[in-house]
Amino acid sequence: MRAITTSNSKNETALTSSKNKRQGILYYLRRDWQLYFLLIIPLALVLVFKYAPMFGLTLAFKDYKIAKGFWGSEWVGLEVFKDLFSKPEFYRAIRNTLLLNILDLLFSFTAPIVLALLINEIKGVLFKRINQTLLYLPHFLSWVIIGAIAYQLLAEGNGMVNNAIVQLGGERTPFLQEDTNWLISYLLIGVWQSMGWGTIIYLAAMSGINPELYEAAVVDGAGRWRKVWNVTLPSIRMTIVTLLILSLGNVMGGSFERIIALANKATTEFTTTIPVLVFRWGLESGNFSRATAIGLFQAVIGMVLVLLADRVAKKLGEDGLI
């Protein structure tokens, strides 16, 4: 009797599903019209502020003049790109963008993983929460504030760090006034500012790990390091891969605010990046066609990197490596 009832229930569910499919989108619009109405506002914001501005990319193929307007400017095809690729400053910007972002990927991406593993080993709940809060606070600071703090601490003449070094018998170091030192300071400040956010993400992923996996590892004789290597890291690998894909998409971008906040006239070797060049050529010089062209180049390369990273991640997942 129970089997007959179950069979009838399944048949009714299948008939209902088939009927709903035949009714089409109008059925769902009438049934859930409140939800679709609420969706109108965010959807309109996305269309207006994300997709509508894409039409402006056509400036990269025009000799845009403000006096002539958008429609009156002459269509020049790929001439803007040819002019762009002939500029030595463009290749310098590509070099600096790749250098800064690859180094950021190497240090700022791995530091939160290591830090999350260390905090996860802390047994005191209160001490762990205090550390998480203190590490996460820099994420909310503006780069203007961080830049001001950096110059107060690291300035060669009267910076607090250099004053302390002199008091200990050392010599003043131009942390932000010499190119190589500026690059090192730039990376360390970036790690300090961003590692808290990444640490929170990884700790959240670690909180979902089944405790029985650790118990089984202990039974097998695994120590603390082996548990981290064989249980914790494999359990959060999809989180790591997801954040890695997002980071790779930004390899051709970088933080414009961070560079502007830390740059100065004494260090110009590494401060010219693609976002900075877009600002200089577009807003400062008024060459909107060239600025749009370099922005389009940056977006296309970033999209290709994201697609390649996603393809590699899926391939590794199919092979059972992640």
Secondary structure, DSSP 8 states (H G I E B T S, - for coil): -HHHHHHHHHHHHHHHHHHHHHH-HHHHHHHTHHHHHHHHHHHHHHIIIIIGGGGGGGGGGEE--TTTHHHHSEE-TTHHHHHHHT-HHHHHHHHHHHHHHHHHHHHTTHHHHHHHHHHHT---HHHHHHHHHHHHGGGGS-HHHHHHHHHHHH-TTT-HHHHHHHHTT-----TTTSHHHHHHHHHHHHHHHHHHHHHHHHHHHHHTS-HHHHHHHHHTT--HHHHIIIIIHHHTHHHHHHHHHHHHTTTTT--HHHHHHH-BTTB-SS---HHHHHHIIIIIT--HHHHHHHHHHHHHHHHHHHHHHHHHHHHHHHTT--
